Amino acid sequence: MESINDKSIKKMCSTYEDEEERKHFQRIVSAFKHYKPHSLQRIRKTENYLNSLPSHHQQLLVNYREHLQQVRMCIEHNAEIIKLITRGAPCIFENVSPPNDQNESTLNPRPILADQEKVQATIKQLVRDWSIQGIDERKTCYQPIIDEIIRQFPSEHCTSSEINILVPGAGLGRLAYEIAKRGYRCQGNEFSLFMLFASHFVLNKCREVNSFKIYPWVHQYMNNLCSSHQTQDVFFPDVNPSDLPEDAQFSMTAGDFLEVYNENEHWNCIATCFFIDCANNIVQFIETIYKILKPGGLWINLGPLLYHFSDMPGEDSIEPSYEVIRQVIKGFGFIIEKEQTQVRTRYAQNINSMLQCEYNSVYFVCKKPNRLTAIDITNELDTNGVHEQNFLQMKDNMS
């Protein structure tokens, strides 16, 4: 089995000549590096207000003050984990110089709030993909896809290692990992550098079960039933990512799905989970999926329609309903084999929170029709006893 380091993250490109791409890379690294000062600033703001309250109020909030100190320690611990994650960032791409500690403040003296929220979301994604606490979400979101792949491509009827499966929007890679673990040739694709940094760390640097600890809910200041819920720790990874079969074929690619994948009829199966609504133009996603699937290939999807670019400043977006999307899917030629609505799913949800968010997602399995050839028609007509003269006429009509 080739090393995880060789197969987990492929180079997005040989050089980073485009200055905008270089700046984007540095911005994301800087966002991770600003995690600690940005998060502690939130603590200081609360403490300053607490200190301004009447003394008898402060006396009643002694436990709360102690809790804020615990939150501070959790943030400082998370910052150490983030250092480990960003330490491996330059290994993902060639010829990229990330910001060092000396010039860090000059790059983004005021880090973009949205980037800090993505850093926090990445920490919570570790729970969803690589912790025991994420099992329920993975069972709901990943397991139906895995079960369908096994049903459609059973080992007794095909060679699993010859089945090419693509997982766009792979996040931290757990779904793609689980598919590869079952013997299929699987490749995950991810565009977000936040996710790529974290997935690279898990897949390449984590070699023992539950060897690292994070505090994923430490930034949730509201809707806490108990103070301890905010400072609850979570260990990861719940499995050894290197624990794959000797002949496992598993890789991750970085880049825009629409730009990376343009080879026609290459994949036997494409599995999308919480992905298709990440497009400005969802129709282009569907068209690309159809194009790169082999005839007879399957598209398995599960997720909501959040439409990430909707109402985002500077971004264009269309937001068709599932009813319309269904028409588009069939319009491209897909055959819908399975379909289920109102599938209750969650995404990186804190189960202890007083506020619970849930999606009524859509699950479907689509098939790209097999290409009819003259031999196919011959076999079908012979089976049905059609006269040879009629078959010859059909061949003439095809040419």
N, C-alpha and C positions, 0 to 999 in steps of 0.2 A: 504494500500500500504506500503510495506517495505521501509525503509529509503534508500535514494540514497547512503548513506555511506555503507550500507550493500550490495547493489546490483551493485554498479558501478564498483568496483575493487575487484576482488577475489584474494586471496593470491596465488602467483605463486608457493610457496612451504612453508612448515612449518618451515624450517630452511635454512639458507644460509651457509651450511657447506663448500661448495666449495670456496676456497680462491680466485680463479680467478673470480668467480661471484661477490664476495664481492668487490674485487678491481674494477671491472667494474662498479658496482653501485657507489662506491665512486668517480670514475673518472668522471661519468656523473654529480653527484652533484657538484664536483669541477669545472666542465666546466661551469655550471650555475653560480657558485660563482665568477668565473673569468670573467664573462661577462662585468662587469663595468670596471675593470682595462684594460682589453684587448681592449675594445671599445674606452676608453679615450686615450689610447696610439696612436690609429689611428688619433685622433684629434690633439694631441700634435705634431705628426710628420708633419701634414699639417701646423700647426701654426708655427713651427720652420722654415719650408721652406718659409712660407709667410713673416716671420720676416727678412729673408735673402735677400728678393727682394729689388730692388732700391726703395728709399723712394717715388718717384713719382708714382711707380707702386702700392705701398701699399696705397697711398692716393686714387687711383682709385678703390681699393678693400675694402673700408671701410665697405660697405654693406655685402661683403663676410665674413669679419672678424666677424661682428655681427651675421651672419648666423651660423658660426661655434660655437658661444656661445649658440645659440638656439639648435643646434645639441647636444651639451654637456648636456644641460638641459633635452633633450628628452632621452638621454642615461641614465642619472641618474634616471629619472622617470621609465624607463623600468626596471632598476636594482631593484627598489622597488617592482615592480610586480613580478620579478623573485624571490625575497626573499619570497614572499607569496607562490609562486609555490613550492619552495624547502622546505619550512617549513613543508609541508604535506608529503614530500617524505618518511620519515620513517614509515608513517602509511600504506603505500602500502605493504610493506614486513615486516615480522617478523625478529627479531634478526639481524637487520642491523644497524650498527652505522655509520651514515654519517659523513663526516669531519666537524669539527666545525671551527669557524673563527680563532682559535688560530693555528691549525695545517694545515689550508687550503693551505698555501704557500708551505708547505713541501711535499704535495702530487703531485702537478703538477706545479712546478715553471715556466715551460714554457708550457702552455696549448696547446694541439694539435689543430692546425688550423682547421682541419676537425670538431672537436667537437664544436668549436666556431661558425662555419658555421651552424651546426645543431641547436645550441641554437637560432641563428638568424632565421633559417627556422621555428623553432617551434613558434616563435613570429608571423611570417607571417601566419602560419597555424591557429592561433586564428582568423585571419581575414576571412580566407576561411570557417571555420566551424562555427564560433560563432559571426559573426557580420553582420550588415545590408549590408555592402560593399561586403560581400561574397555571396550574394543572387544569382547573375548571375551565378557564378561558380557552386553553389549547384544545380541550376535549370538545368544546362547542364550536370553535372556529376552524381548527386544523384537522381534527379527527374525521369529520365527514368527507373532506377532500382526500385524505389518506385512504380511507375505506373504499372510496370510489375508484381510486387508482388501482388498488389491489384487486377490486372486482373486475375492472375493465382489462387489466393486464396481469392475469394470474400467472404465477411462476410455472404451473403445470402446462400452460399453453403457449408461453413465450419465454424468451431469454430476457430476464429483467434488465441485465446490464446493457442490452441493446435498445431499450426504451428510453428515448430522450425526453426529459421533462424539464420545463422551464417554470420558474417561480418569479414573476416580475413583482417588484415592490416587496422584496424578501425581508426587509427590516433587519432584525438581528440574526436571521438565518435559521431559526428553529424548524420551520415547516420544511424548508429545503433539506435541512440536515436529516429530518425524520424520513423523508422520502428516499434519500440516498442510503440511509441505514437499512432500508428494506431491499436494497440491491439495485435500485434503478439509477440510471445515469441522470443526475440532477444538477441543474445550475440555477442559482439565485441571482437576481439582478436588483440593484438598489441604486438610487440616484442621490439620496441624502447623505452628505458627508457625516452628519451627526450619527446616523445609523451605521455607516461604513466604519467609522473609527471604533465604535463599540463592538460591532460584530467581529472586526479584525482582532480585537483584544480577546474576546471570548473564544473564538475559534483557534487562535494561534498561541495564546499565552496561558489559557486556563487548562490545567492538566489534572487537577484533582477536584473531586466532587465537593461542592460547598466550601471552596477555599477562599472566597471573598465575601465581604458583607457590605451592604449599602442600607441607607435609610431613605426609601423611595417616597414616603409621604411627609417628609419633614417640611415641605413647602406648602402643605395644606393647613392653613391657619383657621379655616372655617369648617363647620359641620363635624367637629370632633366630639364624639360622645365621651371619650376618656383622653386625658393628656397623653397617656402611653401610646394611643393609637397613632399620634403624629410622629412619635419617635420610635416606632416599631422597626426592628431590623429585619432584613431579609438576606438570606445567604444564596449565593449562586456560584457556579452553575450546578444544577441539580443532577447533571450527568457529566461524564468526562467527554468533552467534544471530540477528542481524538479516538474515542471508542467506536470505531467504524469497522466494518468488514475489511479484510485485507485487499479485496478487489474493488472497494467502494470508489465511485467516480462522482466527486462532489466539488463544485467550484462556485465562486461568487464573482460576478462582474460588476464594475462600477460604471455608471453612466445613464444617460437618458434612454429609456426603453425604446422610444421611437427611433433613436439614432443608432443604438447598438445592434438592434435586431432588424435586419433587412434581407436575410437569406430566405428565399421562398421555400416553402414545404420542407422544413428541416425538423420540426418538433412533433413527436407523437402525442404529447399532452402539454397543455399550458394550464397551470393552476394559479388562480388569482384570489387573494384573500384580502379584503379591505384595500383594494387597489384601483379599480377602474374609475372611481370618482376622483382620482388624483390628476386627471387630465383637464386641460383647458377645453379640449374638444374630445369628448368621450367617443365619438364616432370614429375618430382616427385610431384610438386604441383598439376598438373592435375590428376595424379594417386590418390593422397590422396583425392582430391575433389570427384572423382568418388567413391572411397571406402566408404567415410563417409556419402554420400548421400543415402537416402532411395530409393528403387526402385520407379520410377515415380517422383523422386525429381528433382529440377531445379537448374541449375547453371546460374546465371546472371552475366555478366562481361562487364565492360567498362574501357578502358584505352589504353595507348600506349605500346610500347615495348622499354623502356629506358634501361633495363638491368643494374641494379644498381651495379652489381659486375664486369661488363665488364671493363677490363683494370685496375681494382683496384689492387694495389700491394698486393701480398700475397694471392690473391683469385683466385679460378678457376671459370670459367663460360662458359656456352654455350649460343649462341644468335641466335636461329633459327628465320627465318622470320615467319610472320603470316601464310603464305601459308603452311609452314611445321607444325606449331602449329595446324592448322586446321586438318591436316592429323592425328596428334597425338590424338587430341580430338576425332575424329571419330574412331581411332584405339582402344581406350579404350572402345568404345561402346556407346558413347554419340550420341544422335540425335540432330542435330542443327535445332532448330525451328525458330529462327530469327537470322538475321545477317546484320550488316550495317557497312560499312567502311567509312572513311573520315568524322568521327564525330568530329567536331571542339570543342576542349576542352582546358581549361587553368588550371594551377595549381598555386595557391597563387600568382597571377599576379598583379602587380601594374598597374592599368589601366591608370595612368597619366604618366607612363614612356615613353620616346621616343623610347625605345626598347620593343617590344611586342613579347612574346613567345607563340606559340600555337601548340597543337598537333592535328594531324588527327588520332583520336583514332578509335578503333574497338569496336563495341557493338554487343554482341551475347547472345542468350538464348539457353541453351542446356538442354536436358532432359535425365535422366538416365532411360533406358527402364524398364518397369514393369517386374517382374519375372513371367514367365509363369508357372502355376501349372496345375495339372490334371483337377481341377475344371474349370480353365480358358479355357482349351482346350475343355472340355465337353460343356461348354456354347457356345463357338464359333462354334463348329461343329454342335451342335443341331440347332443353328440359321441358319447355312448354309445347313442343311439337309443332312449331311454326314452320310453314312451308319455306324451303330454301329460296324460292324466287322472291318472297317478301323480304327475307333477310338481305339479299343482294340489293334490293331496292332501298332498304334502310341504310346500308353502307354507302350507296351512291348519294343519298341525301346528306350523310355526314361529311362527305368530302367536298 
